[in-house]
Amino acid sequence: MSDIPFPSARRNPLIEVFYLHSHPPIICGADGYVDTHTFEEIEKDLAENPEFMDKGDGTYLYEAQWVDAQTNEEGRVELPSYWDLTLVRFQSIDQV
């Protein structure tokens, strides 16, 4: 048997995103537990927040961490849950 770990064992998945300024960003790879709903949420967030693509055209590698919603004493949601993305690596379109 191989020593390669199962992707679902990764605590925070790695998400590879390809971006061209004239098109919405697309997820082109992942390592870790992610499902299609997660892909949709992250792609939507990336498309709505262009600051994630501030290095220009190319491939971005993000570590994604799920952040639970914050609630007040009455149980009302003050800050909804979300995926926090941390840029790990970038390759320009010339390097891809």
N, C-alpha and C positions, 0 to 999 in steps of 0.2 A: 504494500500500500504506500501511497505517496504521503509526504509530510505537508502537502499543501492544505491549508485550513479551508473550511467551508466559508464562503462569503458571508453567510448569515451570522457567523461568529464575530464579524467586525462590529465593534460597538457603534462607531460613527462611519457611515458609508462614505466612500469617495465617489464623487459625481463628476464625470467628464462632460464638458459643455463646449460645443462648437458654435462660434459666433461670427457672422458677417454683418456689418452695419446695415445693410439693406434687407436683412431677413431676421425673423425672431430667433433667439438662441434655441438650440436643440440639445437635448441630452443624447450623447452618442456612446456613453459607456458608464458603467457603475461597478463598484466592488463593495459588497456589503448588502445587508438586507434592505431592499427597496421593492416596492410594488408599483403597479401602473398608476395608482392614485397618487403616490408620492411623486412620481415623475411629473404628473400633471400639475401638482401643486408647486413644485420647484420651477418648472418651465414657466408657469404663469407668473410667479414671483420675479423671475429673472426678466421676463418680457416687460413687466410693469415697473421695474427698477433698473434703469440703464446704468446706474453707478456700478453695478456688478461687472459690467463689461468695459470698465474705464481704461483698460490697456489697449483697446482696439480689436481689430479682427484677429482671430486665432482660436486656440483651444485653451480653455480654462479648466483647472482641476480644483475642485472644492471639497473640503471635508464638511459633511452635513451633520448637524447635531440637532435633535429634536428638543425643543424647549417647551415645557408644559405651561399651560395657561396660569396666569396669576389671578387669584380671587381675593376678594375682601372678606371681612368677618361674616358678612351675610351670605357668602357663597356666590356673589355676583362676579362675573368675569370682568376684570379691569384691563387685562392684556391677554388677548387670545393666544393660543399655542401657535408655534411656527417653527420652520426649519431655519436654523442659523447656519449660514454658509461662510466658511473661512477659506480664502484663497490659499492654495498650497503651491500651485505651480501654474505658469503661463508659457505658452509657445505662440509666437507670432505666426501669422499666416505664411511667412517666408520660411519658418522652421518646420512647419507641419509637413 
